Amino acid sequence: MTVKSVEFADWLPDQASIGNPGLVTATNLIPWAKGYKQINGLTDYSDAITARCQGAFSALGSDNNVADFAGDETKLYKMVGASWTDVSGSTFGTIIDDSWRFLQFGQRVIATNYT
């Protein structure tokens, strides 16, 4: 498959639109060698957690594999394959406007919602 790129000026959305030497809008494009390349369609990477995500974190293991974590109002999850697995061990009560905070400590991930 041949990848085609189109040369455009730099993306300068923070510049004034009158006399701007660059692009103000670049929709569905990513930077590529000498310009921009069209983004192919979006695809699902995994299933969703059961409620609105209120924090997420990625940790690096000693084997250089990445482990992804997320939390919603009542649960904590770990990504296993392409699915979120409940690793809570308990039920939590995260305030709707609050969020989970995560920290990697050695080979452990610590999560708190300060509630």
DRENVEX-579607 format. One record per atom (N, C-alpha, C): residue in one letter; atom name; x, y, z. Coordinates in steps of 0.2 Angstrom, whole numbers. Last residue first. Layout:
// DRENVEX-579607
 residu atome     x     y     z
      a    CA     X     Y     Z
...
// end
This chain:
// DRENVEX-579607
 residu atome     x     y     z
      t     N   -58    49   245
      t    CA   -65    49   248
      t     C   -64    44   254
      y     N   -47    49   237
      y    CA   -48    54   242
      y     C   -54    54   246
      n     N   -45    39   228
      n    CA   -50    44   226
      n     C   -51    50   231
      t     N   -31    31   223
      t    CA   -35    34   228
      t     C   -40    39   225
      a     N   -19    18   220
      a    CA   -25    22   217
      a     C   -29    25   223
      i     N    -4    12   215
      i    CA    -8    14   221
      i     C   -13    19   218
      v     N     4    -2   209
      v    CA     0     4   207
      v     C    -4     5   213
      r     N    20    -9   210
      r    CA    14    -9   212
      r     C    11    -2   210
      q     N    34   -10   208
      q    CA    30   -14   204
      q     C    22   -14   206
      g     N    37     6   213
      g    CA    40     0   211
      g     C    36    -4   206
      f     N    23    13   212
      f    CA    28    13   217
      f     C    31     6   216
      q     N    13    25   203
      q    CA    17    18   202
      q     C    22    18   208
      l     N    -3    31   206
      l    CA     5    32   207
      l     C     8    25   206
      f     N   -18    40   203
      f    CA   -14    34   202
      f     C    -6    36   203
      r     N   -34    46   207
      r    CA   -26    48   206
      r     C   -23    41   207
      w     N   -50    49   201
      w    CA   -45    44   204
      w     C   -38    47   203
      s     N   -60    63   205
      s    CA   -57    59   201
      s     C   -52    54   204
      d     N   -76    72   207
      d    CA   -69    70   209
      d     C   -66    65   204
      d     N   -89    74   204
      d    CA   -85    79   202
      d     C   -77    77   203
      i     N   -95    62   211
      i    CA   -96    63   204
      i     C   -91    68   201
      i     N   -85    54   223
      i    CA   -89    59   221
      i     C   -89    61   214
      t     N   -84    36   224
      t    CA   -81    42   221
      t     C   -86    48   220
      g     N   -85    24   233
      g    CA   -90    29   232
      g     C   -86    36   230
      f     N   -82     7   230
      f    CA   -80    13   231
      f     C   -86    18   230
      t     N   -81   -10   235
      t    CA   -85    -5   231
      t     C   -83     2   234
      s     N   -67   -21   232
      s    CA   -72   -18   236
      s     C   -76   -13   232
      g     N   -60   -26   222
      g    CA   -59   -30   228
      g     C   -64   -27   233
      s     N   -57   -21   209
      s    CA   -58   -17   215
      s     C   -57   -20   221
      v     N   -55   -25   196
      v    CA   -50   -27   201
      v     C   -51   -23   208
      d     N   -63   -29   182
      d    CA   -64   -26   188
      d     C   -59   -29   193
      t     N   -56   -27   166
      t    CA   -57   -32   171
      t     C   -58   -28   178
      w     N   -58   -23   150
      w    CA   -57   -20   156
      w     C   -60   -25   162
      s     N   -51   -31   136
      s    CA   -56   -30   140
      s     C   -54   -27   147
      a     N   -41   -35   128
      a    CA   -44   -29   125
      a     C   -51   -28   130
      g     N   -30   -40   140
      g    CA   -31   -41   133
      g     C   -35   -34   130
      v     N   -35   -31   153
      v    CA   -33   -37   151
      v     C   -35   -39   144
      m     N   -34   -16   162
      m    CA   -35   -19   155
      m     C   -32   -26   154
      k     N   -43   -15   177
      k    CA   -36   -16   174
      k     C   -38   -19   167
      y     N   -52    -4   187
      y    CA   -52    -9   182
      y     C   -44    -9   180
      l     N   -63     0   201
      l    CA   -56     1   198
      l     C   -55    -5   193
      k     N   -79     8   205
      k    CA   -74     2   203
      k     C   -68     4   201
      t     N   -88    19   206
      t    CA   -88    13   211
      t     C   -83     8   210
      e     N   -85    28   196
      e    CA   -88    30   203
      e     C   -87    25   208
      d     N   -70    21   189
      d    CA   -76    25   188
      d     C   -79    27   195
      g     N   -53    20   183
      g    CA   -58    20   189
      g     C   -64    24   187
      a     N   -40    10   176
      a    CA   -45    16   175
      a     C   -50    15   181
      f     N   -24     6   169
      f    CA   -29     5   174
      f     C   -34    11   173
      d     N   -13    -5   160
      d    CA   -17     1   160
      d     C   -23     0   165
      a     N     4    -8   158
      a    CA    -2   -10   161
      a     C    -7    -4   162
      v     N    17   -13   147
      v    CA    12    -8   150
      v     C     6   -11   153
      n     N    32   -21   149
      n    CA    25   -21   147
      n     C    21   -16   150
      n     N    45   -22   154
      n    CA    44   -17   149
      n     C    37   -18   146
      d     N    46   -30   165
      d    CA    47   -33   159
      d     C    45   -29   153
      s     N    42   -21   175
      s    CA    50   -23   175
      s     C    51   -27   168
      g     N    29   -11   168
      g    CA    32   -16   172
      g     C    39   -17   171
      l     N    22     5   169
      l    CA    27     1   165
      l     C    30    -4   170
      a     N     5    10   168
      a    CA    11     9   172
      a     C    16     4   168
      s     N    -7    23   166
      s    CA    -3    17   163
      s     C     4    16   167
      f     N   -23    28   171
      f    CA   -16    28   172
      f     C   -13    22   168
      a     N   -38    38   174
      a    CA   -34    32   171
      a     C   -27    33   171
      g     N   -54    44   179
      g    CA   -46    43   180
      g     C   -44    37   177
      q     N   -67    41   178
      q    CA   -65    47   182
      q     C   -58    47   184
      c     N   -78    36   165
      c    CA   -71    36   168
      c     C   -69    42   172
      r     N   -95    32   169
      r    CA   -90    37   166
      r     C   -83    36   170
      a     N   -96    13   169
      a    CA   -98    20   170
      a     C   -93    25   168
      t     N   -89     1   165
      t    CA   -97     1   166
      t     C  -100     8   167
      i     N   -78     4   151
      i    CA   -79     2   158
      i     C   -87     3   159
      a     N   -79    -4   135
      a    CA   -79     1   139
      a     C   -80    -1   146
      d     N   -67   -14   125
      d    CA   -74   -13   128
      d     C   -73    -7   132
      s     N   -55    -7   114
      s    CA   -57   -11   119
      s     C   -64   -10   121
      y     N   -54    -1   102
      y    CA   -48    -4   104
      y     C   -50    -9   110
      d     N   -63     2    87
      d    CA   -63     1    94
      d     C   -56    -3    96
      t     N   -56    14    75
      t    CA   -59     8    77
      t     C   -58     7    85
      l     N   -59    27    63
      l    CA   -57    25    70
      l     C   -60    18    71
      g     N   -51    27    47
      g    CA   -57    27    51
      g     C   -54    25    58
      n     N   -35    36    44
      n    CA   -40    31    42
      n     C   -46    31    47
      i     N   -31    52    41
      i    CA   -32    47    46
      i     C   -37    42    44
      q     N   -20    58    29
      q    CA   -27    57    31
      q     C   -27    51    36
      k     N    -6    67    32
      k    CA    -9    61    30
      k     C   -16    60    33
      y     N     5    81    28
      y    CA     0    78    32
      y     C    -3    72    29
      g     N    22    84    26
      g    CA    15    87    26
      g     C    10    83    31
      k     N    32    75    24
      k    CA    32    82    21
      k     C    25    85    21
      a     N    28    64    34
      a    CA    35    66    32
      a     C    35    73    30
      w     N    14    70    44
      w    CA    18    65    40
      w     C    24    68    37
      p     N     2    73    56
      p    CA     8    75    53
      p     C    11    69    50
      i     N   -15    69    51
      i    CA    -9    68    56
      i     C    -3    71    52
      l     N   -32    74    50
      l    CA   -25    73    47
      l     C   -20    72    53
      n     N   -45    78    53
      n    CA   -44    71    51
      n     C   -37    70    47
      t     N   -43    95    48
      t    CA   -47    90    51
      t     C   -45    83    48
      a     N   -36   109    52
      a    CA   -33   103    49
      a     C   -38    97    52
      t     N   -37   126    50
      t    CA   -41   120    52
      t     C   -37   114    48
      v     N   -27   135    47
      v    CA   -31   137    53
      v     C   -34   130    55
      l     N   -11   134    40
      l    CA   -17   131    40
      l     C   -20   133    47
      g     N    -1   150    37
      g    CA    -2   142    38
      g     C    -9   140    38
      p     N     0   163    36
      p    CA     3   159    31
      p     C     2   152    32
      n     N   -14   174    39
      n    CA   -10   168    42
      n     C    -7   164    36
      g     N   -21   185    35
      g    CA   -14   185    33
      g     C   -10   179    36
      i     N   -33   181    47
      i    CA   -31   186    41
      i     C   -24   186    41
      s     N   -32   174    59
      s    CA   -34   170    52
      s     C   -33   175    46
      a     N   -18   174    70
      a    CA   -24   177    67
      a     C   -26   174    60
      q     N   -13   158    77
      q    CA   -12   164    73
      q     C   -18   168    71
      d     N   -17   146    81
      d    CA   -16   151    86
      d     C   -14   158    83
      p     N   -16   137    71
      p    CA   -22   139    73
      p     C   -22   145    78
      l     N    -6   132    60
      l    CA    -5   138    64
      l     C   -12   141    67
      w     N     3   120    52
      w    CA    -4   121    56
      w     C    -3   127    61
      d     N    12   125    38
      d    CA    11   123    45
      d     C     5   124    47
      a     N     5   120    21
      a    CA     9   125    26
      a     C     8   122    33
      f     N     6   104    14
      f    CA     3   110    16
      f     C     7   114    20
      e     N     8    91     3
      e    CA    11    96     7
      e     C     7   102     8
      v     N     1    75     7
      v    CA     0    81     3
      v     C     4    87     7
      s     N     5    58     4
      s    CA     5    64     9
      s     C     4    70     4
      k     N     1    41     3
      k    CA     2    48     0
      k     C     1    53     5
      v     N     8    25     4
      v    CA     5    31     8
      v     C     6    37     4
      t     N     3    11    -4
      t    CA     7    17    -5
      t     C     4    22    -1
      m     N     4    -6     0
      m    CA     0     0     0
      m     C     4     6     0
// end
